[in-house]
Amino acid sequence: MTLSYFLGCPLWQHPDWKSQLPQGNSALERYSQVLNCVEGNTTFYATPSRAQCRQWRSQVHDDFRFLFKFPREISHDQLLANTDAQVRAFLEILAPLEDVLGPFLLQLPAKFGPEHLGNLWRFVDALPAPLTCTVEVRHRDFFSKGEAEKALNRGLRERKIARVCLDSRALFAAAPDSETTRDAQRKKPRVPVHLLPVEAPPVIRYIGHPDLETNRHYLAPWVERVGAWIEAGQRPFVFMHMPEKGGGLSLAGLWSALLSERVAQLDALRLEKNQPQMGLF
């Protein structure tokens, strides 16, 4: 599949997707026939083997991109301090995927505040070329439009690093009337939507409303923004999340349909449909 931008979900397999994706030899191969990138959440919790990375590489096309997260020990436990040896070991394991790596997702916890910015700059400056990352912050001071946010944005611009834009407004507009929604609202950050123009592909993480159709309203501004980026020759990364993880593929389908109406040369995703069983009578 060829898109003029990158579209993906936070995982590449879910039981609900079996009837929506084309046939293939593996879940990743089937996913990559429809979507062309994925958030590598798996590496946040556990590092794969080098053999596993070789297998993943064999299952995707050359234009596919993995945006892996650094292990939580690096980003959350050590707050990027004194991590050189761990980073080298991590990158060595991922080496078979080097040609299909997008920017790493450097997701920082709420406790990573302005006093830790030195750690961030030392960390990203030490990444071996051509590898780079995109940075997601959650500390409130980085959303206050004060000196802390200015320092963060200035450092990212100087290094041509995108700031992840997390949009969870649709999620928090939902009534907490199911355990799935309540759990998502507990776990996902509720932060303002701050978009930093920078000389790097933008990265958008959209956390959806549990009712699929309600997302049309919240996606509309992004359709216009991403459409303008594509027309300007940029190739952004757009990730679709739902409180119920199995809904992510349907949300990506809805998003794709809306964007294809805005950008003439884009085709909407073609997801397989469940075929109802025909009765005997």
PyMOL commands that set and color helices and strands:
alter all, ss='L'
color gray80, all
select helices_A, chain A and resi 15-17+27-32+42-45+50-58+72-77+84-93+95-100+114-125+140-143+147-158+169-173+179-187+212-231+245-262
alter helices_A, ss='H'
color red, helices_A
select strands_A, chain A and resi 6-9+37-40+65-68+104-107+133-136+165-167+203-207+237-241
alter strands_A, ss='S'
color yellow, strands_A
deselect
rebuild
show_as cartoon
